[in-house]
Amino acid sequence: MRILILSVVFLTIGFYVSINDKNDSNVLIKEDHTSEMKQLPQVPDNKPSKKAVTEKPKEGLALLIGQDVISLEKELGKPMRIDESMYGYQWYIYNLDYSHYLQVGVENKQVVTIFAAGENLDIAPFEIGQPVEEIFNTQFIDTDINLRLNGNSYRFELNDTDLNLRPMVHIGDVFVQLYIDKFTGNLSSVRFLNAETLIKQRPYELDYTGELIVPPVPSEDMWKEIENDSALEIFDITNVLRIRHKLKPLEWDDNTAEAAFGHSKDMFENKEFSHTSTKFGDLANRLKTANVAYVAAGENIAANYTDGPAVVEGWLNSKGHRDSLLNKDFTHLGVGVFQKYYTQNFIQKVEQ
C-alpha cells in the first residue's frame, strides 16, 4: 500500500498562456468538495484510528497551534500586516524576509492554522525541500482522516491526487497538510490546522455525522477585504517560489492588477472559466484596455481553491502555470481575486 501511495500521479491540470496562445481548453479549476459532503447516520463509536496519530512535535511552528496572540507575538514579533480570510480567522502575515515567509491564522485571539512556505522556517518534523520519499518513509499517510469534535464525527477521504500532491498527516492534536512539488519531488510548503479549521475548509471529500461546522458568510464589504488581501498573499507566495528557484522577485503593477481583477470578476459574473472573455476579449485586449505597456505577458487563472496559498501551490504543479510563475523574463505581476476566482497577469515591462 505504501508503494502505491508513493507513486506519483502526473496530471495535466493547467497550462501557460502566452500573449499569442489562444488555446484555453485546459485550465485550472479545483473540485468543489462542498457538493461531495454526505451526512451519515450517527455512529457512536466512530473514533480516530490510533495508528494514524503520532506524537505532537516538541519544537517548531506546530507548537503555536492553540497558543494566544501574546505568545505568538512574543515568539515571532508583530506581523507585517493582518489579512482577512473567508473562514473567520485573520492571517498574520510575516513577509519581511521571503525565506521566512509565514501566514498565521488567528481566531478569537488564538492560533488556529499556519501556512509556512519560507525555506528557513522550523516546521518540524518536516523541512521545506524535504524529499517526498523521506516523508512517506517516516510518516503514516492514510486515505482517510477520521476525527471527532464536540460529539460529531468527520471522515475526510483523500483521492490519488490528494495523496500525491497534498497528503495530510495527523500529529498529536494538529493536522498537517503537505504541499508536494511534483516536478522536484520535494516538500514545497505546509499548512498546520486545528480540527475545527480543517472542517471549515474541507480540503478533501467529507462524510460526517452530527452537525457540520461552517465558516461565516462574508458581507459584501468583507469580501472586498478578503479579495484584496488574497491578491497580496498570492503575490508574496509567487515571489517566495521565484527566490527559491534563484529568480528575481516580481514587482507589483497596479494597472495589471486592475486587468486581473476585472477578469476574475467577469468569470464569476458570467460563469465563464476561460482566458478569453466574451465581453472583454483575450489577455492582449484586456491589458490594452488597462493601459498596460509590455514586451511579453502571461496569465494564470483558477477557481474554487481554498485560498491564495492553495491556488499558488496548484499552479506550481501545473506545467503551464509553473512556466508563468517561474518565467525569468517577467518583471511585474498583477493579481486579481473575486470570491473564489483567481487571476494572475504577468508582464515584462518595456524598458525605459
Disulfide bonds with the S-S distance in Angstrom:
none
